[in-house]
């Protein structure tokens, strides 16, 4: 039997010192479209949360109130699956808009992409605080190209591998760019860095290390200098 996971999806945004704007609107599971806004908690406004210590970053909020009532859909995902979070500049049910040069995000807004999981009793619960988040994906700067640029070139698709060893259960999946509450600090170099000048030659992704299954010996793309694998917020 392949373990399966019930995922509820948290809308996430570019944050930190940039003014980037984008909205997580759809999930793909092993290449299968799970539906527009299906199972996703999302706002109608694409503004960033700039306070990296705020609980608003967990699932948006504050200046970007979430649409209620929340979707009661949970998405079943097998262990080891490849999922893709689909981002767009504004809410658009028809997907990628080639006429909008800022879709899925303004190409001048650069930074890392990341993803976290948190195990929860019920993926339809409203409370998202106090959870043990662990990072499962990160894609920073490889010396030439940023993770956000790779997402832009893929027309908004942000690829995330679900670890093979994650036990069955209910989880929140959070796709994000740059920030996460409790895991980051305003003084972290990966948050405060000026990516435009002087030219970036290396980059430390903020937050904990990427979770790895026992005996796997490897995580996701790009390295981070931290060692913790969970963050309670």
Residue, then its C-alpha position, 0 to 999 in steps of 0.5 A: x500500500x502506498x501511504x497517502x497524505x491529505x493536503x490542504x494548501x496555504x496561499x503564499x507570497x513573495x515577501x521581504x524587501x521586494x515588492x513582488x506580487x503573485x498568488x498560489x492558485x492551483x496544485x498539480x499531483x504527478x502531472x494531474x491538475x487538481x482544480x483552480x483554487x481547489x483546497x487552497x486558502x487564498x486572498x484576492x490581493x497579491x501583495x506581499x507580507x513584509x514582516x517576516x516575524x508576523x503570523x500573517x506569513x503562515x497563511x497570509x492575512x493582515x493586509x491580504x485577508x483570506x477568502x472565506x469560507x475556506x475550501x473544505x477540499x483536501x487533496x490526496x497525495x501519495x508518498x514520493x509524489x511530485x507536486x507543482x504549485x501554480x502561481x499567477x500574477x492575479x487570480x485567473x482561472x484560465x491559467x498562464x497569461x502570455x499577454x501579461x509580462x508580469x505573469x506569473x510574477x514580475x521577472x525583475x523580482x528575484x529570490x528563492x522558492x521554498x516549500x514546507x509541510x506541517x502534520x495536523x489532526x485535520x486538514x480542514x482546521x482553521x487554526x494554522x498557528x503552533x504547528x511543527x513546520x519542516x522544509x521539504x524543498x528549496x531552490x535558491x541561486x545557483x550562481x546564474x539563475x534564481x529559483x523564482x526565475x525558474x518558476x517564471x520560465x516554467x509559466x508559474x509552476x513551482x516543483x516540489x517533491x514529497x518525501x518518500x518516508x512521510x507517514x500517512x495523515x493530514x498535512x498543510x502544504x505551504x509553497x512560498x517565496x523568501x519568508x516563513x514565520x518563526x523560521x526566519x528573522x529580519x536580520x537573516x542574510x537571505x532576507x536582508x540581501x540586496x539582490x540587485x547591487x552589488x551582483x550576487x555571487x552566492x546566497x544562503x537560503x533562510x530557514x531550516x535545512x531541508x528534511x531528508x528521509x533516513x538513509x537518503x543522504x540528500x535533500x533538495x536543490x541548493x544548500x542552507x547553512x542551518x541545521x534544524x529541520x522543524x520550526x514551531x510557530 
